[in-house]
């Protein structure tokens, strides 16, 4: 089992050191290195990370504040030159606390804690395969079954998602994130084309100037997703 790992530190040498340590550890995969925690938050809004090494004392947003802002299950290991922050870090359920300067041996010992915990969690949870036909969404105090074939597109708001279907005039509104829903959808049927939109590829009928048209709704294909969408078009273009 490999853990997708990111490193965050505003000091270039410290960031390079942690990145190098991650790269030489067989069970870790470096998914990103950031000198600004705000960039890491933006990354995590679209990508997954199992393990995060984060410095505590940084401008704009401290490692403590960054950790408090996270959603989902992330294993955190703090790195800092100040021992006084250790208690605050452990209050946030951090797995470990590395005091700079630290050796690879110390780094590896902390990383192995994360790896062991990930294995225990994986073995403890029964594996239930997701189906390729539908999912359930909580909406307005009810649990709604949404068939994948009925979905036209999904719009992500700040704390909610709107699922537009071919069978209903109004979208299904659910307290959820577009990122979490994206992980549940079959990749062969759905594609994220914008920070705020996922479309059902089988429902696309008209495309105009990097916009997908559903009735009177124009969904933009942003630069971040344009190459992937173009690849899909090329494979299906006559």
N, C-alpha and C positions, 0 to 999 in steps of 0.2 A: 504494500500500500504506500503510494507516494502522496505527500501532503503538498498542496499548492500553497506556496509561501510568498509573502511580500515583506519588504523591509522599508522602514520609514525612519529617516534621520536627517536633520538639517545640516549636519557636518559631513562634507563629501568623503573624507577619509574613513569616518566611522561607517558611513553607508556602504562604501566599497568593501570594507572588511566583512561586514555582515553578509553582503551579497556574495562575496567569495566563499565564505563559510557555508552558505546555503548551497552554492553550486557544487561544493566538494562533498556534500552529505548525500549518500545514495537514496535515502527515503524522502528527501525534500526536492521540490521543484520550484525554482525561482520564477514567480509569475509577474513580479514587478518590483522596482526599487524607486522610492520617491523621497525627494528632499523637502517635500511640503505635504503635510497631512491632508490638506484640502484636495490635492491631486489624488491621493489614495482614496478618499471618500468618493470622488468622481469615478475612479476605477472600479470600486466595489459596488457602485450602482448598476454596473453592467457585467461584472465578472465575479467569480467566486474565489475565496481564499480560505483555506483551512487553518492556516497558522500565520500570525502577524508578529514580527519583531518590531517594536516601536520605541523610539526614544521618548523620554518623558518631557524634558525641558526643551521646548521649541517655540519660536515666535508664532504669532497669530493663533495657533491652537496647540495646546499641550497634548502630550500622549495620553494623559488622564482624560482630558476633555474629548479627545478623539475616540477613545475607547467607550466612553459613555454615549457617544452619538451612534454607535454601531447597532445594527439590527441583525438578528440571526445568531448562529452559533459559530463564534470565532475563537480560536485558542490564542491567547495573548501572552507574549513574553516581553517584559519591559527591559530596555537597555538604558542605562543612565550613569552619569558620573557622580550622582548624589545619593548617598545611602538613605537620606532622610525621607525619600519618597517611597521606600519599600512598603511601609504599612498601608499607604494609600493605594498602592498597586494591588496588594493582596485583597483589599476590600472589594476590588472589582473582579475578584476571582481569577487573577492572572495566574498562569501556570508556573511562572518562574520570574526571577528578577536578576538580570546580569549587570554587575557593577563594572563599569569601564575603568581601566582597560581589562578585557577578559580574553582568555586564551580559547583556542578551538576546542580544547578538552572541556572547558566550562560550557561553551556554546553547545557542544554535542550532547552533554549531559542534560541540558535544558530541552533540547530538541527531541531527545529520546523520550522525555516525559510526555510531550505532545503526541509523539508517534504511538506510544503505548496506550495512551488514553483513547486515541482514534481507533485503534484496533479493538479495544474493549467495547467501545460504543458500537462498532460495526458488528461484533460478534453477539452483542446483547440484543440487538434489534432484529426481528424477523424480516426477511426479505420478501416484500410484496411487489410484484411486478405491476407497473402502471399499465392500464389498458390503452388501447389505441382508438377508442370510440367516444369516450365522454369523460367529464369530470364533474365533481360537485362543488358548488359555490354557495357560501352563505350570503344571502341578500334579503334585507328587510325582515329580519327575524325568522327567515325560512332558509332551508337548504334546497337549492335548485340544482337539478341535473341539467348540464349543458352538453349537448351533443356536438362534437367537433365539426361535423359536417354542416351544422346549422350556423356556425360562427362566420361572420363576414370579416370583422376586424375588432381589435381591442384597443381601447384608448386608456392610457395611464394618466391619472391625475396625481396630486400630491400624496394623498393617503388612500385613494380609491382607484378602482378600475371600472371602466364601462365596457361591457361585452355586447356588441351589436350583432344581432342574429337575423337571419332571413325570415324567421317565423313571428317576430314581435316588432311592433312599432316603436316601443321604447327599449333602450338598452337595459341590461341587467347590471345593477350597481352593486358593487361589493367592496367592503373594507379589506383591501389587499394591495400588494405592490405588483407592478407589471413585471418586475424581475422574477418574483416568486411564481407568477403564473407562467412566464416563459419557460421555466424549468419543467413544468408539468405538461407542456404541449409537445406533440410529436414533431420533430424537426422536419420530417418529410412533408408535412402539411402546412406548417406555419413558419413565418419568418419575421423577425423584428426589422423594421425598415427605418425606424426613427426612435429617438429616446422615449417618445410617448405613444408609439403605435406598433402593434403586431398585426399582420394581415394573414388571412387564410389564402394560401397560394392558389388553391383550387377555385376560389371565388373571384379572382382577378379577371376582369373582362376588358378594361380600358386603362391605358397608361398614356399620360400626356405630360411632356416636359418634366420628367422626374417626379411626377405625381401620379398616384394610383387613384382612380375615380370609382367611388361607390355611390351611385345615384348623384346627389347634390354635394356629397362630401369629397374633398380633395385631400388625400393623405400624402404628405411630402416624403420623399426618400432622401434622408440626410446623407451628408458626405461620409459619415462614419460607417454607414451600412451600404453605400452605393455599389462598391465592388462586389460584395456578396450577392446583392440583388441582380446586378448585371450578369454575373456568372450563371445565376438561375435562368435569366432570360436567354442567354446565349445557348444554353442546353436545350431550350424549348423553342428556339426561333427557326422559322422556315426561310 
